[in-house]
Amino acid sequence: MALVHELAPGVFSVDSRFVDGKNGIVIGKRAALAIDGSNYEDEGAAMASFIRQNGFKPDRLALTHGHGDHILGAGPLAQGEIFAHALTPVEIGKQVPGWAARWEVDEAEARARVIQPTITYQDELRMDLGRLHAWMFPTPGHSPDGVSIYIEEHRLLFAGDSVVTGIVAAIGAGNSEVLERSLYKLATLEIDILVPGHGEVLFGEDQVKDWIRWEASYLVSVREAVREALGAGIPAEDVAARIEFDEFIGDRLPKDRNGMPKRHLNTVAKIVEEEMERRDNTSHRSSQR
């Protein structure tokens, strides 16, 4: 049974057992909104039950992005409209072959099992739930379709995986420089409560800003170290091992939880890949002059 925590009047975080995940529920005067639907259907069902207990149907679901751990359990919440960024159907489609292999079904069946957005937007979407308002806007980088959802009355942000407090910044499907820009954008907002995609909820504007800025600075410092190593002639495949967890993360995150050193190595490897691609593009442009 997913644990529901009231963070502010009418606004709740919902724990997921997948890597300290966080989903959300907003109960307005006229309607309820679920935010993400977990990796597991029993957790999505618990969210739907909670919404019904508060007098509403689970017929509004907003996705922060289309990764499996945020949508695979969302079937019980998909009883009406599903709101997502315009790129979310594309990101869902990229994962279908992997799901088909895991479930040992063909791709058509795998695709049919997964929810799809019914309403998409490119720039932003604002929703009046009665007494509470949700503002959805792009914060890509972790994933090209990433959005955050701001509950204006409580200065509360559901960040999806654009901000994570229980793992290092993950950019496997995105781009570190894009995520960095999104983080600096979020740091300009007035946020009193931050609900990350994974990890503990943060309270207090100072603590929220400190964490968001640290996450951005982590990406910056790793990128600088990668560029320095490549510039010194270290082979790309050897760079990640030189950018050590203790130096770049320290005590910000527990080393013995959620496979953190491996997650750090994955982030570093992704930034190495980005830098090699940037160098190739620069070399290609120079050769065309």
Phi, psi and omega in degrees: 000123180293139179271130181253132181236126176280123182261330179200162181307116179085002183234130188225143167260152182231120182289146170237146179280358179272103176050052178053042184290159178226127170247184183212159174221134176238124181251106177267190179281329184251337185202163175244151179230124170269142179241110186065162188227015174076172176271344189236135185294330179295328177286320175298322178294322178295322176296316179298320179296319180297318179297317178297320179298337179264013170092013182232163172271149176280069188242014172223118180231126176250133180256134174281336172186175191260022179286152188304322183289354177251351185230339188293337178262009192272000182309313180296343180264353186264055182262009180200234182276144177238117186259134180200167176294155183299336180274351185299317177303325178294315181293323175297316181299326180297333185268349185303314180301321179293320177294319180301317179295319181295318183273354181058048175229170176281168186294327179297318179290320179300317180297322182291335181283342190258138177296155176228144176301144174255337177227123179240160180215157183260313187258303179197164176214133178245138184231127177263111181265000187086110183076329178234143181235137178248128178248118180253129183210153185292135169221067185287174177135305170297318177215148182301334183262010186298136173227161169243158183231119187253124176266104196297319186295333183247005182049050185241133184241125164268110190267354188056213181269011172292329173230127176231140180247351182253354176215169175287161177305128182251131185225027184303322182257006186233222184209131186293323180289325176294316178297320178302316178296321178296320180295317178295327174296314180296328181293344178273347180280155173272104184237117177265335180224127180244122174256108181280169174291328179215130177118189184279146173292140178252141180238138178099129186300321181296315180294320179297310181297320179301316182292314182300316180294324178295317180300319177294317182293329175300314179296318180297313184293322177295316181298317179298319180293322178296314180297321179295317181294315178296321179296333179275002176089010178288131180302143184305322183289348180258354187292314187303321182294340181272346183259089195280146180306309186299323182287322188261345180238325177058230181261015178295326181224144180290129185290336187261018183234140174057030178058042191300315179301321178294320178296320176299315180299322178296319179295316178298316181298322178295319179292323174301315179300317178298318182292322177294321177295319178298318179296319179296319180294320179296317179296321180295317178296321180295323182288342181270352182283000000 
